[in-house]
Amino acid sequence: MVRTLRAAHGPLMFHQSGGCCDGSAPMCYPDGEFRTGGSDVLLESIAFDGVDEAVPFWMSVPQYEAWKHTRLIVDVVEGRGSGFSLEAPEGVRFLIRSRLI
């Protein structure tokens, strides 16, 4: 899915939703479309096979404090997610799977 979205939209970024309208779904945007700042933490830039650049994954500081001892796994599952995230029209949604470490 990331390769498909990259081909259609250019470089990408993720921001972990804080739980408002989209639960706690990771949201995918064209890189730079979602403004990050001092209230966000860059967790990692994720390398995906077949994508030229790593995809930054951001999260708000308060949410990071709650999840900082958790391993987060970005997954994609069937079903419609947020209308704001790039994968929504594809009939799939990104999902976070977590494991306490």
N, C-alpha and C positions, 0 to 999 in steps of 0.2 A: 504494500500500500504506500509506503514512504517513497519508493521508486516512482510509482504512478503519480503521486502528488508532486514530487520534485519535477518530473517531466512537464507537468501541466502548469505549475505555479512558480518554478524557480526555487532558490534556496528556501529552506523551511526553518521553523522554530516551534518549540512546544512551550506552553505555560500551563502549569498545574492549576486547575480551577480551585478556588477556595471554598466551594461547596454551595454557592448561591443557586443560580438557575440550573446549572449542569452537574449538580452533585459534586463529586470530586474527580471529574473527568479531565484527562490531559487534553488540552486544546491545541490544535495544530494550525499555524498561520504562516503566510509568507514571512520570511525572516525580516524582522524589523517592523512588521505591521502592528504587533502588540507592543506598546511602549513599556519598557521595564525601567526600573530606577532603583533608588536606595532602599525601597521596601521589598525588593526581590533579590533572590539568591540564584546564581547560575550553578546548578547542581553538577552538570556534566555536559559535554558536547558528545553526542552519540554518533558513532560511525555505523553506517548501514551499507551492506554490500550493494554495489551498483550505484551509489550516490557519491558524487565527487567530494563534497564537503561534509564535515560532521554537522549534526543538527543540535543546536543548543537547547537545553531543557532547563527552564526557569520555574521557580516556585516563590510564593510570598514568604517573607521572613517568619511571620507567625505560624504558617503552615509547616515551614521547615523545622521550626522548634518542636512541633508536635511529632514530626515524622523523621527526625534526624537519626534515629537508631533503627530505621527501617530500610531494607533493600527494596527498591522500587523497580518493577519490571513493566515496560511499556508493551502492551499487547493490543491486538486488533481482533474484534469479534463481530459477528453478524448482528445487524440491528441498527436502527437509526439513532444517532447521537444528537449533539447540539447542531443547530443551524448555523452557528458561528465557526465551527471547526471545519477545516477543508474537506475532511473525509465524509461529512454528512450526506452529500448527494450520491455517494458511492454505495449506500446501503450497509455500511459498516460503521463502527465507532472505535476510537481508541479507548483503552481501559488500563487502569493501573492495578497490577497484582503486587502484593506486598508480602514481605517476610521480615519478621523482627530479627535483628542481628545483635 
